[in-house]
Amino acid sequence: MLKPQDIFVLLKVHCWRASDWTYATLAQSLSMSASEVHAALKRCNASGLYNGPNRKIRMQALLEFLVHGLRYAFYVQPGSLARGLPTAHSAEPLKSMLVVDPSDIYVWPYATGKIRGQAIAPLYRSVPEAASGDPELYTLLGLIDALRVGRVREQSLAAKELEQRLAAQ
């Protein structure tokens, strides 16, 4: 059975594109252990989202899962106000596509974050740290949160953006 961190790992693999990474380097970039990364990719392989022997993500399967299943498998409810990194429609690219009430901001709680908004639980505890050092990963994770917590229009825009960004390989 998939765990939320499995999607986090797959997105980082996508961002690196090259197949010359190791479990240790991938783990270090995500602030996870190498065994957690290995287990995540093993589950993704078993679920059909990843081809382990070829070290390739099955993009169509991943996109289908993200758009149609993610919000049900890894649902989230906005929480109390917190300081953190903006996510979902509060982060780019959706932020510039939508007119949103400034009081309707979603953030991942993060000690060094400068924005205050409703807390959204990230897919994994180290998401804010990893995303703050990797703009492409940050964008993908923000779009995924728009699918998890957004309204219909936000979800539609996020799905289109994800399709474009995941297809660009």
N, C-alpha and C positions, 0 to 999 in steps of 0.2 A: 504494500500500500504506500502510495506517495506521501511524502511529508512536505510541508511548505518550503523547507530549505532546499529541497530538490530543484525547485523552479529557480531559486536564487543561484544555485550552482550552474544550472544549464544556461542561464542568462550570462553569467560570467564567461563560460566556455564560448558562447556566441561572440561576446565582445572581443575575446582574444583571437578568434578565427583560426589561428595556426594550431596545428595539432602537436606542437613540440612542448607543451606544458607538462608539468609533473603534478602528481597529487599534492606534493608539498608546496609547490609554488602557487597552485590554485588555492590551497587551504590558507596559505599566508595572506594572499590578497583578499580573502573573504573573512579573515579572522575566525577560522574554523580549524578543526584538526584534520589531518590528512585522512584519518579513518572515517570521519564524517563525510568528507568529500567523496571518498571511495564508495561508501555505502549509498550516498545520494545518487551517484552515477549508476550504480548497480540497480537501484530501484527504477531509475529512469529507463535503463536498458530493458528491464523486465516489463515495464509498462508500455514500451513501444515509442517513447519520446526520444530515445537516444540509441544510436548504434554503437555499442561498446567496442567491438573489434576494429571498426573503421574510425572511431572517435569523431563521429558526425552526429549532429542533432537532426532529428527528423522534423524539419521545420513545419510541414503541413500538419503533422500530428500535434506538435507543440502549440501552434497557432490555434488549432481547433480546440484544444484543451483550455488554453488561456481565455479565449473569447466565450466559449460555451460552458466550461465547467469550473473554472477557477473560483468564481464568486460563490459557488455552492460548496465546493470542497474546502476552501480556505476563506470562509466568510469573515467579515470584520464589522464591528459597530464603532462609530466615532465615540470617543470617550471624553473625558474632561479636558479643560484647557491645559496646555503644556507648551514648553519651549522646545523647538526642534527644527528639523529640516522639512521644508514644504514637500508635499507629495500630492498625488492624484491631480485634480484640476488646479491646485495651488502652485504647481511646478510646471516648468516648460516641458513640452511644447504646448500643452493645453492651456496654460495660463494666458498666453497671447492669443489664443483662438476664441476664448470665452469671456464674456463679461460676467464677473462673479462678485457678489457682495463681499466686501473686505472682511466682514465678520464671519464669513463662511470659508475659513481656511483650515486645511488638514495638514498635520505635521506628523512625522515620526519623532517621538520623544528622543532628544539627544542633548547631552549636557552642554555642548558648545554651539548648539543651534541659536540663531538670532531671531527667529520668527515665532510668534505665539499663535497657537490655533488649537483646534480639536485634535486630540491624540488619536492616531491610527496605529494599531499594532502592526509592525512590519512582518514580512514573511519569516524573518529570522532575527535574532537579537543583534547581530552585527551588521545588518543592512545599512543603517545610517553611516557607520564608520566606513564601510566598503564603498558606498555610493558617493560619499564626500570626496573620495580620491579617484573616482572614475566617472566622468560626465556621461559617457554612453550608458553605463550600467545604471546610473541615477535616472536617466531619462526612461529607460525600459521599466525600471521598478516603479517609477511614478505613473507610467501608463497602465501598468498592471494594477496598481492601487485604484486607478480610475475605473477599471473594470470591476474591482471588488466592492467599491463603495459608492461609485458615481451614479448619477441619474442616467436616464436613457440616452440623452444627447451626449453626455460626457463619455458614456460607454461606447457609443457609436464612433465618436471621434478617436477615442483611444484604440479601438479595434482597427480602424483604418491606419492610424499611425504605426501601430505594432506590426501590421502586415507589411507596410513599406519598409520599416527598419529591420525586421527579421528576414525579409526577402533579399535585402542588400547584403549579400555575403560574398 
